[in-house]
Structure formats: C-alpha cells, structure tokens
Amino acid sequence: MKSKKEIEYTQSAANVPDEWFSWKERDKEKLEQVSRPSLSYWQDAWRRLVKNKMAMLGLIFLVLLTIMAIIGPILSPYEVNRQSLPDQYQPPSMEHWFGTDNAGRDVFTRTWYGARISLFVGFIAALIDVTIGIIWGGISGYKGGRTDNIMMRIIEVLYGLPYLLVVILLLVVLGPSLGTIILALTITGWVGMARIVRGQVLQIKNYEFILASKSFGTKTFRIIRKNLLPNAMGPIIVQMTLTIPSAIFAEAFLSFIGLGIQAPFASWGVMANDSLGAILSGNWWTLFFPAFFISFTMFAFNVLGDGLQDALDPKLRK
C-alpha cells in the first residue's frame, strides 16, 4: 500500500507537461557543454575545416598528389626520359597506365615527375613570398610614420610593374632554368603578402597586450615575432594557399611557351606543349593527364584556401 504522500506525488508528476522534460534535457546539454574543456583557436579552426566537405576534398587530393609525386616514379618501371619509337602514342593500358607520348616515353612517369617540379616551385615560391612579406609588412605596419610611407611607396612601384613582363624579361636575360623561374616568380610576388601582413599589424598593434609589451621595453622584433605574427597567422596561411596555385600555373604557362623548364625534363607545361600536335591526331591522353592535374591542383588549393578562410575567421567562432 502506498502512502497518501506517495499517491499525491505520483499524480502531480503525471500532470507535468512534456515540455518541462525537454527543457530539463536542454539545460542538461548546456551544462555538459560548459563542463567540456574549451577548444583552442587552432583546434576550433580544424573542427570547422573538417565540416567543410569541399575543403577536405581539396586537402585529401593534395595529400595524395604529394604522396604520388614522391613514390609515383618509383612505382613505374620506366625512366622519365626513356625514349622508344616503337612504343610511340600507345593508348593507356596495363603496360603504360597513362599511355605514351610522341617519343614513346611513359606519360605516367612523366606526370609524377612534373608534379614534383610543380609542387616544388609552388611551395618554394610561396615560402619566399611569405618570408619577405612578413618581414617587410611587419616592420612597415609596426613602425608606421615615415618608415611606413617609404616602404609602402616601394611596394606601390613594384605593384605597378607588369608582372608577366618582368618574369619574361628576367627569363630571357638569365636563361630558362628552375632557379630562374623561382626568382622570377618571387621578385614581385611577395608584394601582396606584405600588404596583408601590414594591414593585420596595423589592426593588432594597438591592442592592450602589445602596448603592455612596449611599456616593458620589449624589442621590436620580439614583439613582432611573439605577439603580432601569431595573431595574424590566419590571413597569412590563407594567402599562402592562394599563392601556391598561382606559382604552379605560372610555371606551367612559362614552360608551355618555352620559357620555363626545358625538354627533356618533365613538367606539366612541357608535356602540354609536346601534346599540341598529338591532340589533333586523336591521341588525347598526352594532353588530358597534365591538363587534368594542373586544373584540379589549382581547384584543390583554391577550395582549401576558401575553407581555411572560413575556419580561421574569428568572427565565425562559436
């Protein structure tokens, strides 16, 4: 037998609306969220990047491309410059996975050697642009005043020069080679990075923790390295992901018109140039594979850059 109090409690609980339990569950979820350890800026950015399917698709493709650029030529039994006229214009098969070109060279092997050159040029050019841009833009934005005016006038002069004309003139004077291409791509390529870094430094340098470091007599380079740059890394990383595909496309274009990597070395641009006559005779595979990897590599870097821009934006952080 239940007591009178137990019967009254059971009846009162039965009359409680269902919404009350849903509110209770929501409050419980909120308490669990509060009790969880808070994510750092980079952990939260990675969590939001993973949710971006297109950005992750681009990242996965670039990782696979890098792996194949390293091991791809090893998997192939053919040398990159091995010519065999009897094997001229062989279609894709189990023997030659991507077919052969006009000299009987294996397109599969040459494609991955071309990936090595393209990725090397892209990453080295982006690294040089980032290094010069951070130093130039950081000093210009932090110092301000006359120093900033002089440094920005120099940037404006370089920015006004026709980029492609400077690159072509430099390649004509010094001669086409891998080092000349990197020098030509970076001689004015760092200007955009410097302007972005300067804008970020101008925004951050008046924050209280920067003023506190100044009041304690901290040196300029230490403030830039320890305080300013870590807080400006988001836009820098995004700009870097956009600089790499630009350098890759520029190298492919210069090689295509004969001012970049020279035959017999493999490059996506050189392979595309060698395939112009073959495509008219129906040997589509000689142009398809280098064109595909140039296009999809640029697409992957761009969607990854867009995803990083959204993931690293502090305004979108919850």
ChimeraX attribute file (.defattr): number of C-alpha atoms within 10 A of each C-alpha:
attribute: neighborCount
match mode: 1-to-1
recipient: residues
	/A:1	5
	/A:2	7
	/A:3	7
	/A:4	8
	/A:5	9
	/A:6	11
	/A:7	11
	/A:8	12
	/A:9	10
	/A:10	10
	/A:11	11
	/A:12	10
	/A:13	9
	/A:14	10
	/A:15	8
	/A:16	10
	/A:17	9
	/A:18	9
	/A:19	9
	/A:20	10
	/A:21	11
	/A:22	11
	/A:23	11
	/A:24	11
	/A:25	12
	/A:26	12
	/A:27	12
	/A:28	12
	/A:29	12
	/A:30	11
	/A:31	11
	/A:32	10
	/A:33	11
	/A:34	10
	/A:35	9
	/A:36	8
	/A:37	7
	/A:38	10
	/A:39	10
	/A:40	9
	/A:41	13
	/A:42	12
	/A:43	11
	/A:44	17
	/A:45	22
	/A:46	15
	/A:47	13
	/A:48	17
	/A:49	21
	/A:50	15
	/A:51	12
	/A:52	18
	/A:53	13
	/A:54	17
	/A:55	21
	/A:56	17
	/A:57	14
	/A:58	22
	/A:59	18
	/A:60	14
	/A:61	16
	/A:62	19
	/A:63	11
	/A:64	12
	/A:65	18
	/A:66	16
	/A:67	13
	/A:68	18
	/A:69	21
	/A:70	15
	/A:71	12
	/A:72	19
	/A:73	19
	/A:74	13
	/A:75	11
	/A:76	17
	/A:77	11
	/A:78	17
	/A:79	13
	/A:80	21
	/A:81	16
	/A:82	11
	/A:83	17
	/A:84	14
	/A:85	12
	/A:86	9
	/A:87	17
	/A:88	16
	/A:89	22
	/A:90	22
	/A:91	18
	/A:92	16
	/A:93	10
	/A:94	8
	/A:95	12
	/A:96	19
	/A:97	15
	/A:98	21
	/A:99	24
	/A:100	27
	/A:101	26
	/A:102	19
	/A:103	16
	/A:104	18
	/A:105	24
	/A:106	31
	/A:107	27
	/A:108	24
	/A:109	25
	/A:110	27
	/A:111	24
	/A:112	28
	/A:113	22
	/A:114	26
	/A:115	25
	/A:116	23
	/A:117	20
	/A:118	25
	/A:119	20
	/A:120	17
	/A:121	23
	/A:122	24
	/A:123	18
	/A:124	15
	/A:125	26
	/A:126	26
	/A:127	17
	/A:128	18
	/A:129	25
	/A:130	25
	/A:131	13
	/A:132	17
	/A:133	23
	/A:134	25
	/A:135	16
	/A:136	22
	/A:137	28
	/A:138	28
	/A:139	21
	/A:140	25
	/A:141	26
	/A:142	24
	/A:143	15
	/A:144	15
	/A:145	10
	/A:146	10
	/A:147	13
	/A:148	18
	/A:149	13
	/A:150	12
	/A:151	16
	/A:152	20
	/A:153	11
	/A:154	12
	/A:155	19
	/A:156	12
	/A:157	9
	/A:158	16
	/A:159	15
	/A:160	10
	/A:161	11
	/A:162	10
	/A:163	15
	/A:164	13
	/A:165	10
	/A:166	15
	/A:167	22
	/A:168	17
	/A:169	12
	/A:170	18
	/A:171	19
	/A:172	12
	/A:173	9
	/A:174	12
	/A:175	15
	/A:176	19
	/A:177	15
	/A:178	16
	/A:179	14
	/A:180	20
	/A:181	26
	/A:182	20
	/A:183	17
	/A:184	22
	/A:185	27
	/A:186	21
	/A:187	17
	/A:188	19
	/A:189	24
	/A:190	26
	/A:191	22
	/A:192	18
	/A:193	24
	/A:194	27
	/A:195	21
	/A:196	19
	/A:197	28
	/A:198	26
	/A:199	17
	/A:200	23
	/A:201	25
	/A:202	18
	/A:203	14
	/A:204	19
	/A:205	18
	/A:206	12
	/A:207	11
	/A:208	10
	/A:209	12
	/A:210	16
	/A:211	13
	/A:212	12
	/A:213	15
	/A:214	13
	/A:215	9
	/A:216	8
	/A:217	10
	/A:218	12
	/A:219	10
	/A:220	15
	/A:221	14
	/A:222	11
	/A:223	18
	/A:224	20
	/A:225	13
	/A:226	11
	/A:227	17
	/A:228	23
	/A:229	18
	/A:230	11
	/A:231	14
	/A:232	19
	/A:233	14
	/A:234	20
	/A:235	18
	/A:236	22
	/A:237	16
	/A:238	20
	/A:239	22
	/A:240	21
	/A:241	23
	/A:242	19
	/A:243	25
	/A:244	26
	/A:245	25
	/A:246	20
	/A:247	26
	/A:248	25
	/A:249	19
	/A:250	21
	/A:251	27
	/A:252	28
	/A:253	18
	/A:254	20
	/A:255	25
	/A:256	20
	/A:257	13
	/A:258	15
	/A:259	21
	/A:260	25
	/A:261	26
	/A:262	16
	/A:263	13
	/A:264	11
	/A:265	14
	/A:266	23
	/A:267	27
	/A:268	32
	/A:269	29
	/A:270	26
	/A:271	27
	/A:272	23
	/A:273	19
	/A:274	18
	/A:275	20
	/A:276	14
	/A:277	14
	/A:278	18
	/A:279	15
	/A:280	9
	/A:281	8
	/A:282	10
	/A:283	20
	/A:284	16
	/A:285	21
	/A:286	31
	/A:287	22
	/A:288	15
	/A:289	19
	/A:290	25
	/A:291	17
	/A:292	11
	/A:293	17
	/A:294	19
	/A:295	13
	/A:296	14
	/A:297	22
	/A:298	21
	/A:299	14
	/A:300	21
	/A:301	24
	/A:302	22
	/A:303	21
	/A:304	26
	/A:305	23
	/A:306	18
	/A:307	24
	/A:308	23
	/A:309	20
	/A:310	19
	/A:311	24
	/A:312	22
	/A:313	12
	/A:314	13
	/A:315	8
	/A:316	10
	/A:317	12
	/A:318	5
